[in-house]
């Protein structure tokens, strides 16, 4: 990132040690930074930590995400973490749970890859795994409040153009 004076900042993807990271880890760092900045900005402004986002808006974003590979080479537009975050936000808005297997399937990535992305998002405090109170029920995944807030602000500011 370049600041107002044109200098490279510590958030630049070309700064060390981020420059050496694989692309998927750079994307995960970017997601984390946006979540942190959005949450902090919202709290400083005294704004609502969870603006309303219509389920239809997230549904449309999910549809667009799923169909990118219909138009461009899939290996160039794959983004399992983003798909997982969208799925989790959609589930949260609709007040339903996403099991770990269902979330991994929804990511469109191979199971091992999806599991690595899930772990990376857990390590960055974007999602949390929960066990169901019902015996024998599959574990499920939820957005953390920080991630839910960041995604809602993203939809409010970027997608809905407010």
Buried (B, 14 or more C-beta within 10 A) or exposed (E): EEEEEEEEEEBBBEEEEBEEEEEBEBBBBEBBBBBBEBBEEBEEEEEEBBBEBEBEBBBEBBEEBEEBBEEEEEEEEBBBBBBBBBBBBBBBBEEEBBBBEBBBBBBBBEEEBBBBBBEBBBEBBBBBEEEEEEEEEEEBBBBBEBBBBBBBBBBBEEEEEE
